[in-house]
Amino acid sequence: MKITVGISDFVYRQKPNSGKTYSLLSFSEIAKYAQDKLNKNEFTKGYRDGVVIVKIDDELSKQFICPFVEINDDSLLKAEVARRRPDEEHYIRIKATNGKALETGSVELIIYRNDVLKETNENTTDCDWELISFHALPKGIEEMPMGAVTMMRNQLQLPGGTKGYYESEKWAKSVHFWQKYAIKEIE
């Protein structure tokens, strides 16, 4: 039986001028790509059962725009209070107000199984899986750790989080990454 991949409402926030990875492809094209990969068993396991990561082929990666800049001595950073959705707690988001966005090296699609989304009533479709997010990794970065705020939300099972537990090394890698890179503020 063929696995189906739908589009979560959550992923629609990834558009131009959002400060997030966005794509020149449509969300439907991305979900179809993920569906084809899942049906070929071409994915890696995510942070828990029911979460998988699909790598985009190198040539197609050029269709995704990376929002990150590398932090250096000249970086100007801005902190702002933010939240992704009205029902979530606020958090402190750091953005770089200068610097050049890095070139996309690779792209990961984050796909959640429907039953995992139903745990927190966050399923959008009746498909087997849903496209939740996609991340353009800067060239030279092999693996982008989950953001520490997302990990906290998941581990503490706060609104917007999906139950998960992380080892101390995962926490350390997340903090380390976010000390080296920031999202470029849209001007």
Summary of the structure (lengths in Angstrom):
residues: 187
radius of gyration: 16.2
end to end distance: 47.0
largest distance: 54.1
contacts: 537
relative contact order: 0.22
helix: 26%
strand: 28%
